[in-house]
């Protein structure tokens, strides 16, 4: 026990001294050390270095879709590493896992999406898409079509381009310079999209990008008809439609890809996270067949875009095995069924507690608004969702909050393999946490 405490303290000290944490309060890290140091995971549970176990109610970063401890994925990585850990895909070099995963992604994505470019993650997928659509229009003799329309409250990553596309001010304010030619519209207003196109001129717009369900912006689900109308608008004005499925892809919403809920095929689809269930970094940009063919027919010389790890053999081998397990275990159907249970449980909490406002979910991506007054949607002077999150953590449940602007929102997105008993446990801890915070409220 003494040795364990000594080792833990050493990790805390080293963390403070050397580890710059992503999307974290650096001052808080220095004052309190790391919030949790995780040691292992199994199924929907993770355990810290002190032996405390938690339900990972966010699948870490919306991405550990198959849950923790999947030896099948570890074996796939080990086998590929021992055979061919890495090889470059520059200069038309290739490898079997990349080839087969590209074919599999083309098979399972909607419509005629068929050309696959591999990245290391979501931000790279986004920045690749922006370059790709501008390159596409340049090849077609329309170089003025370079502007990207995205939405307020949308999140697309933290590279220069993806930060510029992100419609959350906190992320943009972190830097002193954003990329040009990014425009933002109201989240679910098709009229706002038309107005911007008419103002700027369709001949200057390369693409419109949207998450099917806004993730970091608060799990905002589009109203009926919105996605279909955006598809029609893009077709009408000759604008490419990019759908960012980095969070929603691979079963998160109860469909393999969220855009299937509305029966649309985007021109470009962005993938990452669930493609390997977070076991190894990988992302992808998938384009429709005619776009792929035009890039081939119109290009001259070298396509000068690529990452060192584009088509990484080990990552692609894990991605292939991950998709195989999805199909064998009916993971997408389980996400739909467990999503229904989660939503019903949240609605029950909404009825029971005065501070629980709107609840919303699509499959296993869900949100709960914390309010002072349900009728007026008035918020507390101090954001309360973080208090509930902290109470849940004490009780063994990891959640996330969204507190940008006026938002005061709890977010839930557990691994897609969660079962009925585990869902009941999650909801019970959530209930106890809300009850404790409601008792303490003095506004």
Number of C-alpha atoms within 10 A of each C-alpha: 7 7 8 11 12 11 13 15 13 11 16 20 15 12 17 19 12 8 13 12 12 7 8 10 11 14 10 12 18 14 10 10 19 18 9 13 15 16 12 14 18 12 19 26 23 24 19 14 16 14 11 14 18 21 28 28 25 23 25 19 16 25 27 25 34 29 24 21 16 16 9 13 22 15 14 19 23 16 15 19 15 9 11 15 15 16 16 16 19 16 8 6 9 15 16 13 21 24 14 14 23 21 14 17 21 20 13 14 19 19 16 16 24 22 20 24 18 26 27 21 22 27 24 27 27 31 22 22 26 20 13 19 25 21 20 21 19 16 16 13 10 15 15 14 23 23 22 25 23 26 24 19 23 28 25 32 21 19 14 16 24 25 24 28 32 25 24 20 14 11 15 18 11 10 11 6 10 16 11 12 16 19 21 21 20 15 20 17 15 16 12 15 23 17 13 16 22 12 9 13 12 20 17 17 26 28 24 24 26 23 26 27 23 23 23 19 21 25 27 22 19 15 9 9 10 16 21 14 12 22 19 15 19 23 12 10 15 15 25 21 24 29 23 30 26 29 29 30 25 31 26 29 29 27 20 21 23 25 25 16 14 13 12 16 20 23 23 24 29 31 29 29 27 28 31 26 27 24 24 19 22 29 28 29 27 27 25 20 16 14 17 16 13 13 18 11 10 11 14 9 5 7 13 6 10 15 15 13 19 22 33 25 27 27 28 30 26 30 30 22 20 24 21 12 16 19 12 8 12 12 25 24 20 19 28 20 17 23 26 17 19 26 21 14 18 23 17 13 22 19 11 12 14 14 25 25 24 16 20 20 23 24 27 32 28 25 25 25 24 29 23 18 14 16 8 9 14 13 19 17 8 12 17 24 27 20 18 24 22 17 21 25 20 14 17 22 24 26 24 21 23 21 17 15 11 11 17 21 27 24 26 23 29 33 27 34 23 24 17 13 8 15 20 14 15 24 17 15 20 24 19 15 21 23 17 14 19 17 8 9 12 8 7
